[in-house]
Amino acid sequence: MDEMLDPILICVYCGDLMDGLTERQIEVFGKPTCCNFDMLTIEREKMHTIMRSLDTLKKNIEDEVLKGVL
């Protein structure tokens, strides 16, 4: 159950989800090779809202592209 409350780390450079990595592991082992820049921490509860918003944005962009094609 505690796993569900752990934050999700995201590489700001490549956008890769570092799910499963903890901040402590990164302190000990260092950042993954793609993450030479910064990492962003997002609470798991907010991740669903972010993903839903991105899905809506994608759909809206696709609709606008289709309007332009038709």
C-alpha positions, 0 to 999 in steps of 0.5 A, spaced: 500 500 500 505 504 501 508 503 494 501 507 491 503 513 495 510 513 493 512 519 488 513 518 481 520 520 478 520 523 471 526 525 467 525 532 465 530 531 459 527 525 456 520 524 459 521 517 461 518 515 467 522 512 472 517 508 476 520 504 481 526 508 483 526 512 489 529 518 491 534 515 495 536 510 490 538 516 485 542 519 491 546 512 492 546 510 485 546 516 481 541 518 476 540 514 470 544 516 464 539 520 460 537 524 466 543 529 466 539 534 467 533 535 472 528 530 475 521 532 476 517 528 482 509 528 481 505 525 486 501 518 484 494 521 486 496 527 481 498 522 475 491 520 473 489 527 472 495 529 468 494 523 464 487 524 463 489 531 461 494 529 456 489 524 453 484 530 452 489 534 449 491 529 444 484 528 442 483 535 441 489 536 436 487 530 432 480 533 431 483 540 429 488 536 424 482 532 421 478 539 421 484 542 417 484 535 412 477 535 411 
